[in-house]
Amino acid sequence: MDEIINNPTINFRIFDITEGVEQLDEVFVDLANSTLGGKVIECSDEFFAEAFNLLKPQKPIREWGRYTERGAWMDGWETKRHNPSYDWVVIKLGFEGYLTGFDIDTAHFVGNQAPLADVEACYSPHKDPIYNDDTNWHKVLPKVNLGPSSQHFFGIQKTIKFTHVKLNIYPDGGVARFRVYGVVSARWPKDLSTPIDLAYVGNEGRVISHSDQHFGKSDNILLPGRGKDMSDGWETKRSRQPNHKDWVIIKLGVPGYLEKAEVDTAFFKGNYPDSVLLEGCFCDKDELLGNIKSNQWVSLLERSKLGPHKQHYFELKEKNKKFSHVKMTIFPDGGVKRLRIIGRRELPKNGNDNASQSAIHTSDVSLTRITAIPLTYTSYSPYGHIIQSFPEHFPASQNSISVSRIKVTPANQGTARKYNNIAPVINFRQSNIQNQSGNSTSNKTHVIAKAEPNLSLYKCSPAKSLPFTLRLMERHPYSSQMFVPLNNGKVKGYLVVVCLSNEEEDRPDLSTLNAFVVSSTQGISYHPGIWHHPMIALEETTDFVCLTHESGVADEDCEEFEFEEKDFVLIDVPGFNC
Ligand SMILES: NC(=O)N[C@@H](O)C(=O)O
């Protein structure tokens, strides 16, 4: 039963449980969800359970009998007792947008749930608000009652655009999940013919219907990044009918001219679909979609084979037709992690394709546009090393690549474990050492001025625009180079772009190009001679300690290579804004 409560600041409705899910979760995006990049900025207290749990995509669980040294382990945010005023948590939305509703879920909190809550919001795109600063907070949900272990859905009139929300609980207690439903407000490139992922949730793409989502929500295919395991992809149940197929329909953020697609089966290794096909249609009303006859769907990609745990790139047909919706059909069933639909809102004017000359190849989709992926030892090993801590008692059997080469010794009178040589520091220069013939002693060593180690600090300003346009690369032929971020976790991550060398032409080999989103708890090193883009900070100014060997002879310390415009590459960095 809906309850219309008129409120001087806003009109909002309380939904009953079933209607709440229908009205909110199916129609709107949870802008605060961690899978969209939502994150906790700060909170007043998280004594019993940390605030980041509020934003986890998974449903809350209860592990009876599990305790921390502070109390019962709770899958949510829980503050300590007897707060004389109230507790609060500030959350940065994954994408800025217009708010339409909330779900304040007190699952498993019984007797320790927060009894009252309200919500505020602000628009602060360039800096995160801090407590008691001059941020202009708007009340978007007045104080509401919360009961034990239940979801509480609230629909509100669509608000203005916000970047952050603040959940206030009175006086203290626990909340399991906090969903902030709304509509993404995309930041479009100025040039209408710039190729972008028109299906991406950050570009206002939405899944509007599907045949099945038994194991994994169909919405997941439009999320940033490649996810962390099988749980955050779209996965249908096993079909037992002959000739079965499953499908999902996406409403593009804006209608556009479609050129390329990426179908990613990351983490689906034994349950990826055998094959996939893509169709498009132009329909300016979702509700009319139901009337689209099967023959009104236009084929964009014929049925094509898929493989396990892999990004598949396809050229699309009908590049000169405008589409508003895309239908992906998988045969017979299975899991897909992500679908990217690269297109343009408008075709380049009279063939003068500035966007293509400035950023887009048409020859090979893998060089046209790539998506930054999370850093792993395996994927990064051709380019360098990862510098990061190890869990306390790291079982050597796991991730052996990271531990087997590293000798761990006790140190500091047994109070520390020393992980030796976690990454090599290399200097191929031989200071004035020459063999008899006067040549360098090997094809890698080189007689030049003596090089000295330089331990420096780089203060990197964040990328001004995303997707990132790769215009140049550099390399240090005789020295490894290491970067370790200094930020105290305020920085979500940074972008590392690398490729190997084309030996014949002695230039970057873009067919080996890779872009990695590196977490702020990791450092990296480049092998000598590896082409890389100068360090790219994301969203925040980021300090890096850097170690390299330098002789002061410019061309030998660092070589640069500037690409022709036709070779520029666009790099999507899911989950990050600029
Ligand atoms: N998490 C937990 O133990 N909470 C209770 O002790 C409490 O509400 O104080």
The ligand as an SDF file (V2000), in Angstrom:
LIG
                    3D

  9  8  0  0  0  0  0  0  0  0999 V2000
   27.8660   -6.1270   15.9980 N   0  0  0  0  0  0  0  0  0  0  0  0
   27.5330   -6.1770   17.2960 C   0  0  0  0  0  0  0  0  0  0  0  0
   28.0750   -6.9840   18.0460 O   0  0  0  0  0  0  0  0  0  0  0  0
   26.5700   -5.2870   17.7410 N   0  0  0  0  0  0  0  0  0  0  0  0
   26.0550   -5.3670   19.0990 C   0  0  0  0  0  0  0  0  0  0  0  0
   27.0710   -5.7460   20.0080 O   0  0  0  0  0  0  0  0  0  0  0  0
   25.5410   -4.0380   19.4750 C   0  0  0  0  0  0  0  0  0  0  0  0
   24.5850   -3.5820   18.8210 O   0  0  0  0  0  0  0  0  0  0  0  0
   26.0730   -3.4200   20.3950 O   0  0  0  0  0  0  0  0  0  0  0  0
  1  2  1  0
  2  3  2  0
  2  4  1  0
  4  5  1  0
  5  6  1  0
  5  7  1  0
  7  8  2  0
  7  9  1  0
M  END
$$$$
